[in-house]
Amino acid sequence: MGTNRIRELNDAFRTTLKGGRVMVTSGVAELSDVLKSKVLMRVANFQDFTPANDPHGEHDFGSFMLLGQKFFWKIDYYDKEMEQGSKDPSDPEKTTRVLIIMLAEEY
């Protein structure tokens, strides 16, 4: 499995929200539409990857502050049937990417 390919696919999905599923927790769902839009923009534009938050170089996790609230986002890899983890996240034909966005307090 190629880390570079996984990173490319994650970045493409995160920045366009195409090529997977986006889910939000109940706390994020309850935010105003304007704030939810800002949260999505922050996720799409996130570039603060470090060895501490991205140890495998896959660009699959991030956190940020927005208007005094801390948010987390995470990309997970499932098989096409969404029944188990993907055996090859570098292959988009075998993988469904799921981006989950949450308030840090919901973790």
N, CA, C and O of each residue as an XYZ file, in Angstrom:
428
protein
N       0.844     -1.185      0.000
C       0.000      0.000      0.000
C       0.878      1.233      0.000
O       1.808      1.333      0.801
N       0.600      2.162     -0.877
C       1.430      3.341     -1.018
C       0.936      4.517     -0.208
O      -0.163      5.026     -0.430
N       1.769      4.949      0.746
C       1.406      6.097      1.573
C       1.168      7.334      0.725
O       0.235      8.093      0.987
N       1.998      7.547     -0.288
C       1.818      8.730     -1.138
C       0.467      8.706     -1.842
O      -0.201      9.735     -1.942
N       0.062      7.536     -2.329
C      -1.226      7.408     -3.023
C      -2.382      7.633     -2.042
O      -3.361      8.298     -2.378
N      -2.270      7.082     -0.842
C      -3.307      7.278      0.172
C      -3.424      8.760      0.515
O      -4.531      9.290      0.619
N      -2.296      9.423      0.689
C      -2.307     10.860      0.986
C      -2.966     11.641     -0.148
O      -3.778     12.529      0.112
N      -2.635     11.328     -1.392
C      -3.232     12.009     -2.548
C      -4.748     11.822     -2.568
O      -5.492     12.778     -2.789
N      -5.201     10.594     -2.338
C      -6.642     10.314     -2.340
C      -7.333     11.022     -1.177
O      -8.428     11.561     -1.342
N      -6.703     11.025     -0.004
C      -7.286     11.706      1.149
C      -7.375     13.210      0.908
O      -8.400     13.829      1.196
N      -6.306     13.793      0.382
C      -6.317     15.231      0.111
C      -7.387     15.585     -0.928
O      -8.094     16.582     -0.780
N      -7.501     14.772     -1.970
C      -8.509     15.036     -3.005
C      -9.915     14.950     -2.417
O     -10.763     15.793     -2.710
N     -10.162     13.949     -1.598
C     -11.478     13.790     -0.977
C     -11.763     14.936     -0.006
O     -12.838     15.534     -0.041
N     -10.810     15.233      0.844
C     -11.004     16.257      1.869
C     -11.230     17.635      1.258
O     -12.040     18.408      1.768
N     -10.542     17.947      0.197
C     -10.637     19.288     -0.384
C     -11.841     19.461     -1.302
O     -12.291     20.587     -1.515
N     -12.372     18.369     -1.851
C     -13.518     18.465     -2.761
C     -14.794     17.851     -2.197
O     -15.889     18.122     -2.689
N     -14.649     17.022     -1.161
C     -15.746     16.253     -0.571
C     -16.375     15.303     -1.592
O     -17.540     14.926     -1.471
N     -15.584     14.925     -2.596
C     -16.011     13.953     -3.603
C     -15.129     12.718     -3.479
O     -13.924     12.824     -3.251
N     -15.742     11.546     -3.633
C     -14.969     10.313     -3.570
C     -15.112      9.593     -2.249
O     -14.278      8.756     -1.902
N     -16.157      9.908     -1.509
C     -16.382      9.243     -0.230
C     -17.651      9.768      0.413
O     -18.503     10.369     -0.242
N     -17.755      9.526      1.705
C     -18.924      9.978      2.473
C     -18.462     10.927      3.566
O     -17.407     10.735      4.169
N     -19.263     11.949      3.812
C     -18.975     12.910      4.874
C     -20.043     12.731      5.950
O     -21.241     12.724      5.669
N     -19.577     12.587      7.181
C     -20.486     12.450      8.311
C     -20.096     13.471      9.370
O     -18.920     13.793      9.538
N     -21.090     13.972     10.076
C     -20.830     14.873     11.189
C     -21.529     14.319     12.422
O     -22.552     13.642     12.321
N     -20.968     14.615     13.572
C     -21.578     14.197     14.821
C     -22.781     15.085     15.126
O     -22.999     16.094     14.455
N     -23.544     14.715     16.120
C     -24.733     15.488     16.470
C     -24.363     16.907     16.897
O     -25.104     17.848     16.614
N     -23.230     17.068     17.572
C     -22.810     18.405     17.984
C     -22.533     19.322     16.809
O     -22.875     20.504     16.849
N     -21.923     18.798     15.775
C     -21.660     19.592     14.572
C     -22.967     19.824     13.817
O     -23.191     20.916     13.295
N     -23.822     18.824     13.753
C     -25.093     18.960     13.044
C     -25.960     20.058     13.652
O     -26.747     20.687     12.945
N     -25.824     20.294     14.952
C     -26.640     21.296     15.635
C     -26.123     22.727     15.465
O     -26.798     23.678     15.860
N     -24.943     22.886     14.887
C     -24.406     24.227     14.673
C     -25.207     24.958     13.596
O     -25.910     24.333     12.802
N     -25.096     26.271     13.578
C     -25.771     27.039     12.531
C     -25.199     26.664     11.168
O     -24.064     26.195     11.072
N     -25.978     26.869     10.131
C     -25.509     26.568      8.779
C     -24.256     27.362      8.439
O     -23.356     26.844      7.778
N     -24.188     28.600      8.877
C     -23.006     29.440      8.607
C     -21.778     28.836      9.271
O     -20.718     28.755      8.649
N     -21.903     28.413     10.520
C     -20.760     27.835     11.231
C     -20.373     26.491     10.629
O     -19.185     26.195     10.503
N     -21.354     25.672     10.256
C     -21.035     24.391      9.603
C     -20.263     24.624      8.312
O     -19.325     23.889      8.004
N     -20.653     25.635      7.566
C     -19.954     25.967      6.327
C     -18.505     26.349      6.609
O     -17.601     25.942      5.879
N     -18.284     27.125      7.659
C     -16.925     27.523      8.041
C     -16.110     26.313      8.467
O     -14.926     26.218      8.144
N     -16.732     25.389      9.188
C     -16.047     24.170      9.620
C     -15.611     23.366      8.392
O     -14.464     22.926      8.316
N     -16.517     23.175      7.436
C     -16.174     22.433      6.211
C     -15.035     23.103      5.453
O     -14.153     22.424      4.928
N     -15.051     24.420      5.394
C     -13.967     25.143      4.719
C     -12.636     24.938      5.444
O     -11.600     24.782      4.798
N     -12.653     24.935      6.764
C     -11.423     24.720      7.530
C     -10.879     23.312      7.298
O      -9.669     23.123      7.176
N     -11.771     22.330      7.237
C     -11.341     20.959      6.955
C     -10.740     20.894      5.551
O      -9.660     20.334      5.366
N     -11.420     21.453      4.579
C     -10.958     21.410      3.190
C      -9.616     22.109      3.016
O      -8.793     21.681      2.207
N      -9.392     23.173      3.763
C      -8.167     23.961      3.618
C      -7.082     23.585      4.624
O      -6.030     24.223      4.657
N      -7.317     22.574      5.435
C      -6.361     22.198      6.481
C      -5.014     21.807      5.871
O      -4.953     20.989      4.953
N      -3.941     22.397      6.390
C      -2.593     22.083      5.913
C      -1.592     21.897      7.065
O      -0.399     21.709      6.825
N      -2.069     21.948      8.289
C      -1.183     21.920      9.452
C      -0.812     20.490      9.844
O      -0.980     20.095     10.998
N      -0.318     19.731      8.899
C       0.094     18.357      9.162
C       1.498     18.349      9.755
O       2.407     19.004      9.247
N       1.655     17.596     10.835
C       2.943     17.478     11.521
C       3.191     16.003     11.825
O       2.268     15.194     11.733
N       4.402     15.648     12.181
C       4.640     14.258     12.590
C       3.776     13.837     13.789
O       3.471     12.654     13.944
N       3.383     14.790     14.629
C       2.560     14.460     15.795
C       1.127     14.098     15.397
O       0.551     13.168     15.960
N       0.541     14.822     14.431
C      -0.852     14.540     14.067
C      -0.973     13.728     12.778
O      -2.076     13.346     12.388
N       0.149     13.465     12.119
C       0.137     12.719     10.854
C       1.343     11.784     10.794
O       2.155     11.884      9.875
N       1.469     10.873     11.768
C       2.687     10.049     11.850
C       2.916      9.133     10.659
O       4.055      8.744     10.400
N       1.858      8.774      9.923
C       2.006      7.883      8.770
C       2.008      8.638      7.441
O       2.137      8.030      6.379
N       1.866      9.957      7.503
C       1.912     10.772      6.289
C       0.713     10.603      5.378
O       0.819     10.836      4.174
N      -0.434     10.201      5.929
C      -1.609      9.941      5.102
C      -2.598     11.100      5.051
O      -3.586     11.029      4.319
N      -2.354     12.166      5.813
C      -3.277     13.308      5.856
C      -4.702     12.847      6.165
O      -5.651     13.226      5.479
N      -4.835     12.024      7.207
C      -6.132     11.451      7.558
C      -6.713     11.973      8.870
O      -7.740     11.469      9.325
N      -6.079     12.973      9.487
C      -6.572     13.524     10.750
C      -6.143     14.977     10.870
O      -5.080     15.372     10.392
N      -6.992     15.762     11.518
C      -6.627     17.131     11.817
C      -7.489     17.680     12.934
O      -8.558     17.148     13.233
N      -7.014     18.747     13.546
C      -7.795     19.450     14.559
C      -7.537     20.938     14.393
O      -6.477     21.355     13.927
N      -8.530     21.728     14.783
C      -8.401     23.177     14.670
C      -9.379     23.838     15.622
O     -10.350     23.230     16.072
N      -9.101     25.084     15.912
C      -9.987     25.915     16.731
C     -10.765     26.840     15.808
O     -10.223     27.369     14.837
N     -12.025     27.027     16.118
C     -12.859     27.951     15.366
C     -13.869     28.559     16.339
O     -14.680     27.849     16.934
N     -13.809     29.859     16.487
C     -14.715     30.590     17.371
C     -14.769     29.983     18.780
O     -15.838     29.826     19.371
N     -13.594     29.651     19.287
C     -13.488     29.145     20.649
C     -13.838     27.680     20.827
O     -13.842     27.185     21.954
N     -14.129     26.976     19.750
C     -14.439     25.554     19.835
C     -13.376     24.762     19.103
O     -12.906     25.173     18.042
N     -12.994     23.621     19.669
C     -12.021     22.744     19.030
C     -12.763     21.663     18.250
O     -13.705     21.048     18.749
N     -12.316     21.448     17.019
C     -12.895     20.450     16.132
C     -11.840     19.418     15.759
O     -10.655     19.734     15.656
N     -12.284     18.185     15.560
C     -11.459     17.110     15.016
C     -12.108     16.647     13.717
O     -13.327     16.704     13.559
N     -11.273     16.191     12.794
C     -11.781     15.483     11.618
C     -10.876     14.278     11.384
O      -9.688     14.307     11.705
N     -11.450     13.228     10.826
C     -10.718     11.980     10.619
C     -11.257     11.300      9.382
O     -12.467     11.282      9.157
N     -10.372     10.740      8.580
C     -10.770      9.935      7.428
C     -10.492      8.473      7.763
O      -9.374      8.108      8.129
N     -11.525      7.643      7.632
C     -11.389      6.200      7.817
C     -11.614      5.512      6.483
O     -12.203      6.082      5.565
N     -11.130      4.266      6.389
C     -11.188      3.507      5.143
C     -12.013      2.244      5.338
O     -11.704      1.417      6.196
N     -13.061      2.103      4.540
C     -13.920      0.923      4.607
C     -13.947      0.232      3.249
O     -13.590      0.819      2.228
N     -14.377     -1.027      3.260
C     -14.572     -1.707      1.986
C     -15.792     -1.094      1.292
O     -16.502     -0.286      1.891
N     -16.034     -1.463      0.061
C     -17.115     -0.864     -0.724
C     -18.494     -1.114     -0.112
O     -19.406     -0.309     -0.299
N     -18.652     -2.219      0.616
C     -19.938     -2.542      1.228
C     -20.104     -1.857      2.587
O     -21.162     -1.963      3.207
N     -19.079     -1.165      3.049
C     -19.083     -0.486      4.353
C     -19.313     -1.473      5.501
O     -19.963     -1.147      6.494
N     -18.771     -2.677      5.347
C     -18.940     -3.704      6.378
C     -17.692     -3.927      7.204
O     -17.779     -4.384      8.343
N     -16.530     -3.611      6.650
C     -15.274     -3.796      7.364
C     -14.233     -2.832      6.812
O     -14.479     -2.137      5.826
N     -13.091     -2.797      7.441
C     -12.034     -1.928      6.971
C     -11.551     -2.324      5.586
O     -11.606     -3.492      5.201
N     -11.079     -1.335      4.848
C     -10.537     -1.596      3.509
C      -9.215     -2.348      3.629
O      -8.391     -2.052      4.494
N      -9.034     -3.313      2.757
C      -7.772     -4.055      2.738
C      -6.687     -3.295      1.990
O      -5.501     -3.592      2.140
N      -7.089     -2.306      1.176
C      -6.108     -1.529      0.411
C      -6.606     -0.091      0.218
O      -7.187      0.226     -0.820
N      -6.379      0.790      1.222
C      -6.849      2.176      1.112
C      -6.235      2.953     -0.052
O      -6.711      4.041     -0.378
N      -5.192      2.420     -0.681
C      -4.597      3.111     -1.825
C      -5.366      2.823     -3.117
O      -5.080      3.421     -4.154
N      -6.341      1.909     -3.057
C      -7.126      1.552     -4.234
C      -8.557      2.072     -4.082
O      -9.340      1.493     -3.328
N      -8.913      3.153     -4.783
C     -10.260      3.714     -4.640
C     -11.364      2.785     -5.140
O     -12.529      2.976     -4.791
N     -11.023      1.792     -5.942
C     -12.022      0.834     -6.413
C     -12.416     -0.146     -5.312
O     -13.466     -0.784     -5.391
N     -11.564     -0.266     -4.274
C     -11.822     -1.199     -3.179
C     -12.131     -0.483     -1.868
O     -12.329     -1.129     -0.839
N     -12.174      0.844     -1.903
C     -12.245      1.606     -0.656
C     -13.326      2.677     -0.705
O     -13.476      3.379     -1.704
N     -14.077      2.793      0.386
C     -14.971      3.918      0.610
C     -14.356      4.762      1.713
O     -14.175      4.288      2.834
N     -14.037      6.001      1.401
C     -13.492      6.913      2.401
C     -14.638      7.565      3.159
O     -15.645      7.960      2.571
N     -14.472      7.671      4.473
C     -15.481      8.309      5.311
C     -14.790      9.393      6.122
O     -13.893      9.116      6.919
N     -15.217     10.622      5.910
C     -14.711     11.767      6.654
C     -15.697     12.063      7.776
O     -16.872     12.337      7.532
N     -15.204     12.005      9.004
C     -16.029     12.297     10.168
C     -15.534     13.602     10.777
O     -14.341     13.771     11.031
N     -16.472     14.526     11.009
C     -16.150     15.812     11.612
C     -16.894     15.899     12.931
O     -18.095     15.635     12.994
N     -16.168     16.277     14.002
C     -16.775     16.304     15.331
C     -16.220     17.434     16.173
O     -15.142     17.965     15.907
N     -16.976     17.785     17.186
C     -16.469     18.657     18.232
C     -15.504     17.814     19.071
O     -15.772     16.643     19.338
N     -14.401     18.401     19.479
C     -13.417     17.654     20.269
C     -14.062     17.055     21.519
O     -13.691     15.960     21.943
N     -15.010     17.755     22.103
C     -15.659     17.279     23.329
C     -16.510     16.019     23.074
O     -16.900     15.331     24.017
N     -16.787     15.728     21.819
C     -17.568     14.519     21.491
C     -16.691     13.287     21.299
O     -17.202     12.175     21.162
N     -15.389     13.478     21.290
C     -14.484     12.354     21.045
C     -14.482     11.396     22.203
O     -13.776     10.388     22.170
